[in-house]
Amino acid sequence: FFQARNKPKMRIGLQHLPLATVILSPFIVSYNGYGLFMTTFTMLLCFLIYFVTNYYLTFKRVGAKEDRIVLNTFPISHYVEKARWCLDKSGIPYTEEKDIGVFWFILTGRMLPTLRNETQNITIPNTSDICKYLYGHTVQTQGEEKAEFLKPSTKGFELEKKIDRIGLLLRRYAYYHMIVDYPDNMEMIALKGWGFHEETVPSWQKMILKIVWPLNRIFVINALQINKKNVEKDRKRIDDFYREMDEILSNNKYLLGTDEPTYIDITFAAITSLIVWPKEYGGPRLTPAARLEINDFGPEPQKRMNEFRETVSGQFVLRMYREHRI
């Protein structure tokens, strides 16, 4: 079900027409200097297009025989990797639409990943809820056995929340060593980290990123409060968390004591990938040249990441990617 890489498209389709008519109608009226009658007529025409297009798209969804699943992502993201990995393992056919990091948030106000079932007009904007939805959808379409790794539990839910919270700190740590404490070649690692080298990202987004990446940098630093003081404070919480995980993994093959990996193990591996950077990161859907590697970072984070790879948790993440990243 993996789709061949095609030339990136702008991804502007009929579904965008309703919004475009509402946005453009005032500009059309003001540009042409219409009087009251023509202004009213133009506005009514725009709203007619809006409702007819919505009706057509709704009718089209109702008549569809199969669900069309779309995962909106940007290439390098530990939360995206969690959702992408779970989708790949579930066997559900889906389309991944990659965008440049930060663009999606600025344009829509929503963070990535976002999963859309276009046939049923369902949108799910965070990884925890995506996993819950995937469990039910996989049971219905692939069967209980295929969905077993996604089966929720109280213990799993609590551990998932803890891992996701650590993911916020790891993101700040990674960004600090990409766009703050990296004076030598900051532009190179920033562009790579935001998806500039991913083949399937639309070319027009890459052109914009090349120009505005310094503004992106300022936005991310302020939004995530990235500074040396916060990063040093985060390190204690990160170290404490992984000591706890080392202890669990020293006595269990997988985090929940199961014989096979669950979505919790996938969550842990995907989130921790920010300080491990396995060569299998992103699976077959990510352009190899777009993957970040430890060698892309400066000497200090390289040393820490290589040391972490030798811990119980680090070895577990490498094994998860080596043996289970489809």
Contacts in CASP RR format, 6 or more apart in sequence:
PFRMAT RR
TARGET T0000
AUTHOR 0000-0000-0000
METHOD contacts of the structure
MODEL  1
FFQARNKPKMRIGLQHLPLATVILSPFIVSYNGYGLFMTTFTMLLCFLIY
FVTNYYLTFKRVGAKEDRIVLNTFPISHYVEKARWCLDKSGIPYTEEKDI
GVFWFILTGRMLPTLRNETQNITIPNTSDICKYLYGHTVQTQGEEKAEFL
KPSTKGFELEKKIDRIGLLLRRYAYYHMIVDYPDNMEMIALKGWGFHEET
VPSWQKMILKIVWPLNRIFVINALQINKKNVEKDRKRIDDFYREMDEILS
NNKYLLGTDEPTYIDITFAAITSLIVWPKEYGGPRLTPAARLEINDFGPE
PQKRMNEFRETVSGQFVLRMYREHRI
1 91 0 8 1.000
1 93 0 8 1.000
1 94 0 8 1.000
2 284 0 8 1.000
2 285 0 8 1.000
3 95 0 8 1.000
5 199 0 8 1.000
5 200 0 8 1.000
5 287 0 8 1.000
6 200 0 8 1.000
8 199 0 8 1.000
8 200 0 8 1.000
8 201 0 8 1.000
8 202 0 8 1.000
8 203 0 8 1.000
9 202 0 8 1.000
10 202 0 8 1.000
10 204 0 8 1.000
11 97 0 8 1.000
11 202 0 8 1.000
14 53 0 8 1.000
14 56 0 8 1.000
14 57 0 8 1.000
15 57 0 8 1.000
17 49 0 8 1.000
17 50 0 8 1.000
17 53 0 8 1.000
18 49 0 8 1.000
18 50 0 8 1.000
18 53 0 8 1.000
18 54 0 8 1.000
21 46 0 8 1.000
21 47 0 8 1.000
21 49 0 8 1.000
21 50 0 8 1.000
21 53 0 8 1.000
22 46 0 8 1.000
22 47 0 8 1.000
22 50 0 8 1.000
24 46 0 8 1.000
25 42 0 8 1.000
25 43 0 8 1.000
25 46 0 8 1.000
25 47 0 8 1.000
28 42 0 8 1.000
28 46 0 8 1.000
29 38 0 8 1.000
29 39 0 8 1.000
29 42 0 8 1.000
29 43 0 8 1.000
32 38 0 8 1.000
34 42 0 8 1.000
58 121 0 8 1.000
61 118 0 8 1.000
61 119 0 8 1.000
61 120 0 8 1.000
61 121 0 8 1.000
64 119 0 8 1.000
66 119 0 8 1.000
67 117 0 8 1.000
67 118 0 8 1.000
67 119 0 8 1.000
67 120 0 8 1.000
67 137 0 8 1.000
67 141 0 8 1.000
68 95 0 8 1.000
68 117 0 8 1.000
68 118 0 8 1.000
68 119 0 8 1.000
69 87 0 8 1.000
69 92 0 8 1.000
69 93 0 8 1.000
69 94 0 8 1.000
69 95 0 8 1.000
69 115 0 8 1.000
69 116 0 8 1.000
69 117 0 8 1.000
69 118 0 8 1.000
70 94 0 8 1.000
70 95 0 8 1.000
70 96 0 8 1.000
70 97 0 8 1.000
70 115 0 8 1.000
70 116 0 8 1.000
70 118 0 8 1.000
71 83 0 8 1.000
71 84 0 8 1.000
71 87 0 8 1.000
71 94 0 8 1.000
71 95 0 8 1.000
71 96 0 8 1.000
71 97 0 8 1.000
71 113 0 8 1.000
71 114 0 8 1.000
71 115 0 8 1.000
71 116 0 8 1.000
72 97 0 8 1.000
72 99 0 8 1.000
72 104 0 8 1.000
72 112 0 8 1.000
72 113 0 8 1.000
72 114 0 8 1.000
72 115 0 8 1.000
72 116 0 8 1.000
73 80 0 8 1.000
73 83 0 8 1.000
73 84 0 8 1.000
73 96 0 8 1.000
73 97 0 8 1.000
73 98 0 8 1.000
73 99 0 8 1.000
73 112 0 8 1.000
73 113 0 8 1.000
74 80 0 8 1.000
74 98 0 8 1.000
74 99 0 8 1.000
74 100 0 8 1.000
74 101 0 8 1.000
74 102 0 8 1.000
74 103 0 8 1.000
74 104 0 8 1.000
74 112 0 8 1.000
74 194 0 8 1.000
74 195 0 8 1.000
74 201 0 8 1.000
75 98 0 8 1.000
75 193 0 8 1.000
75 195 0 8 1.000
75 198 0 8 1.000
75 201 0 8 1.000
75 286 0 8 1.000
75 287 0 8 1.000
75 290 0 8 1.000
76 192 0 8 1.000
76 193 0 8 1.000
76 194 0 8 1.000
76 195 0 8 1.000
76 290 0 8 1.000
76 291 0 8 1.000
76 292 0 8 1.000
77 101 0 8 1.000
77 112 0 8 1.000
77 113 0 8 1.000
78 167 0 8 1.000
78 170 0 8 1.000
78 171 0 8 1.000
78 270 0 8 1.000
78 271 0 8 1.000
78 272 0 8 1.000
78 273 0 8 1.000
78 274 0 8 1.000
79 111 0 8 1.000
79 112 0 8 1.000
79 113 0 8 1.000
79 126 0 8 1.000
79 127 0 8 1.000
79 164 0 8 1.000
79 167 0 8 1.000
79 270 0 8 1.000
79 271 0 8 1.000
80 112 0 8 1.000
80 113 0 8 1.000
81 270 0 8 1.000
81 273 0 8 1.000
81 281 0 8 1.000
81 282 0 8 1.000
82 127 0 8 1.000
82 131 0 8 1.000
82 266 0 8 1.000
82 267 0 8 1.000
82 270 0 8 1.000
82 271 0 8 1.000
83 113 0 8 1.000
83 115 0 8 1.000
83 127 0 8 1.000
83 130 0 8 1.000
83 131 0 8 1.000
84 96 0 8 1.000
84 113 0 8 1.000
84 282 0 8 1.000
84 283 0 8 1.000
84 285 0 8 1.000
85 266 0 8 1.000
85 269 0 8 1.000
85 270 0 8 1.000
85 282 0 8 1.000
85 283 0 8 1.000
85 325 0 8 1.000
85 326 0 8 1.000
86 130 0 8 1.000
86 131 0 8 1.000
86 134 0 8 1.000
86 150 0 8 1.000
86 263 0 8 1.000
86 266 0 8 1.000
87 94 0 8 1.000
87 115 0 8 1.000
87 134 0 8 1.000
88 283 0 8 1.000
88 285 0 8 1.000
88 326 0 8 1.000
89 149 0 8 1.000
89 266 0 8 1.000
89 324 0 8 1.000
89 326 0 8 1.000
90 134 0 8 1.000
90 137 0 8 1.000
90 138 0 8 1.000
90 142 0 8 1.000
90 146 0 8 1.000
90 147 0 8 1.000
90 150 0 8 1.000
91 138 0 8 1.000
91 142 0 8 1.000
91 146 0 8 1.000
92 134 0 8 1.000
92 137 0 8 1.000
92 138 0 8 1.000
92 141 0 8 1.000
92 142 0 8 1.000
96 200 0 8 1.000
96 285 0 8 1.000
98 195 0 8 1.000
98 198 0 8 1.000
98 200 0 8 1.000
98 201 0 8 1.000
99 112 0 8 1.000
99 201 0 8 1.000
99 202 0 8 1.000
99 205 0 8 1.000
100 194 0 8 1.000
100 195 0 8 1.000
100 196 0 8 1.000
100 201 0 8 1.000
100 205 0 8 1.000
100 206 0 8 1.000
100 208 0 8 1.000
100 209 0 8 1.000
101 112 0 8 1.000
101 193 0 8 1.000
101 194 0 8 1.000
101 195 0 8 1.000
101 216 0 8 1.000
102 194 0 8 1.000
102 216 0 8 1.000
102 219 0 8 1.000
102 220 0 8 1.000
103 205 0 8 1.000
103 208 0 8 1.000
103 209 0 8 1.000
104 110 0 8 1.000
104 111 0 8 1.000
104 112 0 8 1.000
104 114 0 8 1.000
105 111 0 8 1.000
105 112 0 8 1.000
106 219 0 8 1.000
110 125 0 8 1.000
111 125 0 8 1.000
111 126 0 8 1.000
113 127 0 8 1.000
113 130 0 8 1.000
114 123 0 8 1.000
114 124 0 8 1.000
114 125 0 8 1.000
115 123 0 8 1.000
115 124 0 8 1.000
115 130 0 8 1.000
115 133 0 8 1.000
115 134 0 8 1.000
116 122 0 8 1.000
116 123 0 8 1.000
116 124 0 8 1.000
117 137 0 8 1.000
122 133 0 8 1.000
124 130 0 8 1.000
124 133 0 8 1.000
127 164 0 8 1.000
127 267 0 8 1.000
128 160 0 8 1.000
128 161 0 8 1.000
128 164 0 8 1.000
131 150 0 8 1.000
131 152 0 8 1.000
131 160 0 8 1.000
131 263 0 8 1.000
131 267 0 8 1.000
132 152 0 8 1.000
134 147 0 8 1.000
134 150 0 8 1.000
135 147 0 8 1.000
135 150 0 8 1.000
135 151 0 8 1.000
135 152 0 8 1.000
136 147 0 8 1.000
136 150 0 8 1.000
138 146 0 8 1.000
138 147 0 8 1.000
138 150 0 8 1.000
139 147 0 8 1.000
148 260 0 8 1.000
149 260 0 8 1.000
149 261 0 8 1.000
149 262 0 8 1.000
149 263 0 8 1.000
149 266 0 8 1.000
150 262 0 8 1.000
150 263 0 8 1.000
151 262 0 8 1.000
153 256 0 8 1.000
155 256 0 8 1.000
156 256 0 8 1.000
156 262 0 8 1.000
156 264 0 8 1.000
159 255 0 8 1.000
159 256 0 8 1.000
159 264 0 8 1.000
160 263 0 8 1.000
160 264 0 8 1.000
160 267 0 8 1.000
162 241 0 8 1.000
163 264 0 8 1.000
163 267 0 8 1.000
163 268 0 8 1.000
163 271 0 8 1.000
164 267 0 8 1.000
164 271 0 8 1.000
166 237 0 8 1.000
166 238 0 8 1.000
166 241 0 8 1.000
166 271 0 8 1.000
167 271 0 8 1.000
167 274 0 8 1.000
169 234 0 8 1.000
169 237 0 8 1.000
169 238 0 8 1.000
170 238 0 8 1.000
170 271 0 8 1.000
170 272 0 8 1.000
170 274 0 8 1.000
170 275 0 8 1.000
171 224 0 8 1.000
171 274 0 8 1.000
172 224 0 8 1.000
172 225 0 8 1.000
172 226 0 8 1.000
172 230 0 8 1.000
172 231 0 8 1.000
172 234 0 8 1.000
173 231 0 8 1.000
173 234 0 8 1.000
173 235 0 8 1.000
173 238 0 8 1.000
173 274 0 8 1.000
173 275 0 8 1.000
174 274 0 8 1.000
174 275 0 8 1.000
175 220 0 8 1.000
175 221 0 8 1.000
175 224 0 8 1.000
175 226 0 8 1.000
176 226 0 8 1.000
176 227 0 8 1.000
176 228 0 8 1.000
176 231 0 8 1.000
177 297 0 8 1.000
177 298 0 8 1.000
177 300 0 8 1.000
177 301 0 8 1.000
178 186 0 8 1.000
178 189 0 8 1.000
178 190 0 8 1.000
178 193 0 8 1.000
178 297 0 8 1.000
179 186 0 8 1.000
179 189 0 8 1.000
179 190 0 8 1.000
179 217 0 8 1.000
179 220 0 8 1.000
179 221 0 8 1.000
179 226 0 8 1.000
180 221 0 8 1.000
180 226 0 8 1.000
180 227 0 8 1.000
180 228 0 8 1.000
181 228 0 8 1.000
181 300 0 8 1.000
182 189 0 8 1.000
182 297 0 8 1.000
182 298 0 8 1.000
184 298 0 8 1.000
186 217 0 8 1.000
187 213 0 8 1.000
188 296 0 8 1.000
189 292 0 8 1.000
189 296 0 8 1.000
189 297 0 8 1.000
190 213 0 8 1.000
190 216 0 8 1.000
190 217 0 8 1.000
191 197 0 8 1.000
191 209 0 8 1.000
191 210 0 8 1.000
191 213 0 8 1.000
192 290 0 8 1.000
192 292 0 8 1.000
192 296 0 8 1.000
193 292 0 8 1.000
194 209 0 8 1.000
194 213 0 8 1.000
194 216 0 8 1.000
195 201 0 8 1.000
195 206 0 8 1.000
195 209 0 8 1.000
195 290 0 8 1.000
196 206 0 8 1.000
196 209 0 8 1.000
196 210 0 8 1.000
196 290 0 8 1.000
197 287 0 8 1.000
197 289 0 8 1.000
197 290 0 8 1.000
198 286 0 8 1.000
198 287 0 8 1.000
198 290 0 8 1.000
199 287 0 8 1.000
199 290 0 8 1.000
200 287 0 8 1.000
209 216 0 8 1.000
220 226 0 8 1.000
221 227 0 8 1.000
242 308 0 8 1.000
242 311 0 8 1.000
242 313 0 8 1.000
245 255 0 8 1.000
245 268 0 8 1.000
245 312 0 8 1.000
245 313 0 8 1.000
246 311 0 8 1.000
246 312 0 8 1.000
246 313 0 8 1.000
248 255 0 8 1.000
249 255 0 8 1.000
249 312 0 8 1.000
249 313 0 8 1.000
249 316 0 8 1.000
250 312 0 8 1.000
253 259 0 8 1.000
254 260 0 8 1.000
254 261 0 8 1.000
254 262 0 8 1.000
254 264 0 8 1.000
254 265 0 8 1.000
255 262 0 8 1.000
255 264 0 8 1.000
255 265 0 8 1.000
255 268 0 8 1.000
256 262 0 8 1.000
256 264 0 8 1.000
256 265 0 8 1.000
261 320 0 8 1.000
261 324 0 8 1.000
265 320 0 8 1.000
265 324 0 8 1.000
266 320 0 8 1.000
266 324 0 8 1.000
268 313 0 8 1.000
268 316 0 8 1.000
268 317 0 8 1.000
268 320 0 8 1.000
269 316 0 8 1.000
269 317 0 8 1.000
269 320 0 8 1.000
269 321 0 8 1.000
272 313 0 8 1.000
272 314 0 8 1.000
272 317 0 8 1.000
273 281 0 8 1.000
273 317 0 8 1.000
273 321 0 8 1.000
275 304 0 8 1.000
275 305 0 8 1.000
275 308 0 8 1.000
276 305 0 8 1.000
276 308 0 8 1.000
276 309 0 8 1.000
276 314 0 8 1.000
276 317 0 8 1.000
276 318 0 8 1.000
277 291 0 8 1.000
277 292 0 8 1.000
277 293 0 8 1.000
277 294 0 8 1.000
277 305 0 8 1.000
278 317 0 8 1.000
278 318 0 8 1.000
278 321 0 8 1.000
278 322 0 8 1.000
278 325 0 8 1.000
279 291 0 8 1.000
279 293 0 8 1.000
279 321 0 8 1.000
280 321 0 8 1.000
280 322 0 8 1.000
280 325 0 8 1.000
281 291 0 8 1.000
281 292 0 8 1.000
281 321 0 8 1.000
281 325 0 8 1.000
282 291 0 8 1.000
282 325 0 8 1.000
283 325 0 8 1.000
283 326 0 8 1.000
284 326 0 8 1.000
294 302 0 8 1.000
294 305 0 8 1.000
294 306 0 8 1.000
295 302 0 8 1.000
297 305 0 8 1.000
308 314 0 8 1.000
309 315 0 8 1.000
309 318 0 8 1.000
END
